[in-house]
Structures are given as C-alpha cells and as structure tokens.
Amino acid sequence: MISPDGTEVAAAETDRKGYLFPVDGSSAKEIAGFPEGYIPVSWSSDGKTLLIYNPGDLPAKFDRLSLITGQRQPWKSLMPADGAGVTDLGPILITPDGKSYVYEYGRTLSDLYLVQGIR
C-alpha cells in the first residue's frame, strides 16, 4: 500500500514483519511496533499512522500504529451482523480518514439431519 506522498510502500514481508519500502529502490526499514502476522490496510492522510490488523482474527480487530512512536491503539472491530459461519474477512479497504470502509467475507453454512428408525 503506497503512502499518501507516494514515496513508500507499507507491506508485510515473508518473515511476517512490517516494512516500509522506499519507491526509489533504497533499503527497506522495519516498522517499529508492527506485530508479527499483521498486515497494513490503510495509511492516514498525513502519512504518520497505519491501520493494521491480523487477518486470522474474527472479528477483525484494527489498530492504529504510529510510525513515529511505534505505539498501537485499538481502532475498530469489524464483523458482519450475522456472524454465523463466517470464516474470514478480507480484503478490507479503508479510506484515509477512516470514515468509510468496505470488506468481503467468506461464509460456510451447512445443514445437519438426524435420521432415526432406519433398519
């Protein structure tokens, strides 16, 4: 995800840590305070904060991560109103002001029948 000023891309790498990759090709730097397994979802409009979440969590719990201090603050939890059978949420898109978002989710539902008296 590219920064508001277009100079960096925030991404989780194969080591499950977060990095800022300069678009000029210089060396990436690890994001302080970025929890292992999380992914960045959105930049703040001023480029000083990332919204991050762990894609394995249900409901999806988002944190604001300050790129200056490395401190995290809870922001929002997302889950469909009817959580029955929900297996995952994503992709999740959030506007820089955090006022609007959209997400997709997977759901697995099934029926169980009990049959008695068969010989």
Secondary structure, 3 states (H helix, E strand, C coil): CECCCCCEEEEECCCCCEEEEECCCCCCEECCCCCCCCEEEEECCCCCEEEEECCCCCCEEEEEEECCCCCEEEEEEECCCCCCCEEEEEEEEECCCCCCEEEEEEECCCCCCCCCCCC
